[in-house]
């Protein structure tokens, strides 16, 4: 039996990048997949890739920063699958600028997506997990949330906030059969990063102890582990997937 057979997983921001890798990973191990993303073209393409793995999948265009949209999308998941076992809060954006130059709009947009979106999805879907007495919530933080980063005061604030939310939700929900954990990726070779100049990538690799960038599949494997029964006694923790960059 595959690890996630008969499980239903919602993954936000799964049209591409880390979320897509997570969707394909869980699908390959039997999970039915729900993709919430604003990018309809890529979202449908990813859904088709997932479908080829022989599992059920639905894509829905959802702005996770809007509570009402998450409510409606959750109702649609329950109508189709009858339950929600796994939520991976992967959706996130950046609007980088130094504190001196950052606009209120840049600040608020990142807060809305990266922090409020996690609250919206967690609060609404956890109601169904509570009814079932089972659930796995995995939040995507970042090494930036642990150690900060120049020019990312908004992003760092949200990713640090996600860690605080993770620990608090873990305390509140753990006794109800729901574990809540976070993954903190480091330098990951997403499509966007791969387009950077070779010399920039080389400098990034040089400061990572394992001497390479991470792959989206490295992060997807962490998602899968924390969503599995193998991690049933892990709750409220932050798993750094960064090649040791912060040691």
C-alpha positions in Angstrom: 0.0 0.0 0.0 1.3 3.5 -0.9 1.8 5.9 1.9 -1.0 8.3 0.9 -3.5 5.9 -0.5 -7.0 7.1 0.4 -5.7 10.4 1.6 -6.8 13.8 0.2 -4.2 16.6 0.1 -4.7 20.3 -0.6 -1.6 22.1 -1.8 -1.7 25.8 -2.2 0.5 27.5 -4.8 0.9 24.1 -6.6 0.8 25.3 -10.2 4.6 25.3 -10.3 7.7 25.3 -8.1 7.8 23.7 -4.7 4.1 23.2 -4.6 4.0 21.4 -8.0 6.9 19.1 -6.8 4.9 18.4 -3.6 1.7 17.6 -5.6 3.6 15.1 -7.8 5.3 13.5 -4.9 2.2 12.9 -2.9 0.3 11.8 -6.0 3.0 9.3 -6.8 2.4 7.8 -3.4 -1.4 7.5 -3.9 -2.9 10.8 -2.6 -5.8 12.5 -4.3 -4.6 16.1 -5.0 -6.3 19.5 -4.8 -4.4 22.4 -6.3 -5.3 25.9 -5.3 -3.5 28.6 -7.3 -4.1 31.8 -9.1 -2.3 30.7 -12.2 -5.0 28.8 -14.1 -2.9 27.8 -17.1 -0.1 26.3 -15.1 -2.4 24.9 -12.5 -4.4 23.0 -15.1 -1.1 21.7 -16.7 0.1 20.5 -13.3 -3.3 18.9 -12.7 -2.9 17.0 -15.9 0.6 15.7 -14.9 -0.9 14.6 -11.6 -3.7 12.8 -13.3 -1.3 10.8 -15.4 -0.1 9.3 -12.1 -3.4 7.6 -11.7 -5.0 9.6 -8.9 -7.9 12.0 -8.7 -7.0 15.7 -8.9 -8.9 19.0 -9.1 -7.6 22.5 -9.8 -9.4 25.5 -8.5 -8.4 29.2 -9.0 -8.2 30.4 -5.4 -6.9 33.6 -3.9 -5.9 32.2 -0.4 -5.8 35.8 1.0 -9.6 36.0 0.5 -11.4 34.1 3.3 -14.6 33.7 1.3 -12.7 32.1 -1.6 -11.1 29.6 0.7 -14.5 28.8 2.2 -16.0 28.1 -1.1 -13.1 26.1 -2.4 -13.1 24.0 0.8 -16.8 23.2 0.3 -16.0 22.0 -3.2 -13.3 19.7 -1.9 -15.7 18.2 0.7 -18.4 17.8 -1.9 -16.0 15.8 -4.2 -13.9 13.9 -1.7 -15.8 14.0 1.6 -12.8 14.9 3.7 -9.4 16.7 3.9 -6.5 14.8 5.4 -3.5 17.0 4.4 -3.0 20.7 3.9 0.3 22.1 2.6 0.3 25.9 2.9 2.9 26.4 0.2 1.6 29.6 -1.6 3.8 32.6 -1.1 5.1 35.8 -2.9 7.9 38.2 -2.6 8.0 42.0 -3.0 11.6 42.8 -2.1 12.8 46.2 -1.0 14.8 47.6 1.9 12.9 49.0 4.8 13.7 52.6 3.7 12.2 52.1 0.2 9.4 49.6 0.9 5.9 50.8 0.2 2.9 50.1 2.3 1.5 48.2 -0.6 4.5 45.9 -0.9 4.3 45.2 2.8 0.6 44.5 2.9 0.5 42.3 -0.2 3.1 40.0 1.2 1.4 39.9 4.6 -1.9 39.1 3.0 -0.7 36.2 0.9 2.1 34.7 3.1 0.5 35.1 6.5 -3.2 35.7 6.2 -3.5 33.1 3.5 -2.0 30.5 5.8 -4.5 31.5 8.5 -7.4 31.3 6.2 -6.6 27.9 4.8 -5.6 26.4 8.2 -8.7 27.7 10.0 -11.2 26.6 7.5 -9.8 23.2 6.5 -8.9 22.3 10.1 -12.6 22.3 11.0 -13.1 19.3 8.8 -9.9 17.7 10.2 -11.3 18.2 13.7 -14.5 16.4 12.8 -12.5 13.5 11.5 -10.0 13.5 14.4 -7.1 13.4 11.9 -5.0 15.8 9.9 -1.6 17.0 8.8 -0.9 20.7 8.2 2.4 21.6 6.8 3.4 25.3 6.4 6.2 26.6 4.1 8.4 29.0 6.0 12.0 29.8 4.9 15.5 30.2 6.3 14.8 33.9 5.9 12.1 33.5 8.6 14.7 32.0 11.0 17.7 34.3 10.3 16.4 37.3 8.3 17.7 38.6 5.0 18.7 42.0 3.6 15.9 43.6 1.6 13.2 41.2 2.7 11.7 42.7 5.8 8.2 41.9 4.7 8.9 38.4 3.6 11.0 37.6 6.6 8.3 38.9 8.9 5.7 36.5 7.3 8.0 33.5 7.3 8.9 34.1 11.0 5.1 34.5 11.6 4.4 31.2 10.0 6.8 29.5 12.4 4.9 31.1 15.4 1.6 30.0 13.9 2.9 26.5 13.4 4.0 26.1 17.0 0.8 27.6 18.3 -1.5 25.5 16.1 0.5 22.4 16.9 -0.2 23.0 20.6 -3.9 23.6 20.0 -4.6 20.9 17.5 -2.2 18.1 18.5 -4.5 16.6 21.1 -7.2 16.4 18.4 -5.2 14.2 16.1 -3.8 17.0 13.9 -0.1 17.7 13.7 1.2 21.0 12.4 4.8 21.4 11.2 6.8 23.8 9.0 9.5 23.4 6.3 12.1 26.1 6.0 13.8 25.8 2.5 17.1 27.4 1.7 18.5 28.1 -1.8 16.3 25.9 -4.0 16.8 25.6 -7.8 13.3 26.6 -9.0 12.8 27.6 -12.6 13.2 31.2 -11.5 16.5 30.6 -9.8 17.8 28.6 -12.8 17.4 31.7 -15.0 19.9 33.6 -12.9 23.4 34.2 -14.3 25.7 31.2 -13.8 28.1 33.2 -11.7 25.3 34.1 -9.2 24.3 30.5 -8.9 28.0 29.5 -8.4 28.2 32.0 -5.5 25.1 30.6 -3.9 26.4 27.1 -4.2 29.7 28.1 -2.7 28.2 29.1 0.7 26.1 25.9 1.0 28.0 23.2 3.0 26.7 20.4 0.7 28.0 22.5 -2.3 24.8 22.6 -4.4 21.4 24.2 -4.5 18.4 22.2 -3.3 15.9 20.8 -5.7 12.1 21.2 -5.5 12.0 17.5 -5.0 14.2 17.8 -1.8 11.5 20.1 -0.4 8.7 17.8 -1.7 10.3 14.9 0.2 10.1 16.9 3.4 6.5 17.7 2.8 5.7 14.0 2.2 7.6 12.9 5.3 5.8 15.4 7.6 2.4 14.4 6.0 3.1 10.7 6.6 2.4 8.3 9.5 6.2 8.1 9.9 6.0 11.6 11.3 3.0 11.1 13.6 5.0 12.1 16.7 6.5 15.2 15.2 4.5 18.3 15.9 5.2 22.0 16.0 8.7 21.6 14.6 10.5 23.5 11.8 12.5 21.2 9.4 15.2 23.2 7.6 15.9 21.9 4.1 18.9 24.1 3.3 22.0 22.0 2.8 23.3 23.3 6.1 23.5 26.9 5.0 22.7 28.2 8.5 25.1 26.1 10.5 
